[in-house]
Amino acid sequence: MADDKEIALRIEQITKQMDSVLSDTSVPKNVRSAVSDARKKLNENADRVMRVSAAIYHIDEVSNDINLPPHARTMLWNILNLLESIKD
């Protein structure tokens, strides 16, 4: 398992990728809203596993949205992979 400093760096990287999705106007509003909720959950002061699980839930829920552009879907899958890597 990674140490706290490495996990903090990964969370920062994930947050930056989430910001990219949030600033992309080609991404549907409902998807941006879910990513925003996931970002808030990830940065709360709670147990890390709970925060990461909540973020995964929000993003996974919209990752197969039919209106999602292919590049945004790839970004969401990448975020999900990074979140999974720090979940345990």
Order of alpha helices (4+ residues) and beta strands (2+ residues): alpha-alpha-alpha-alpha
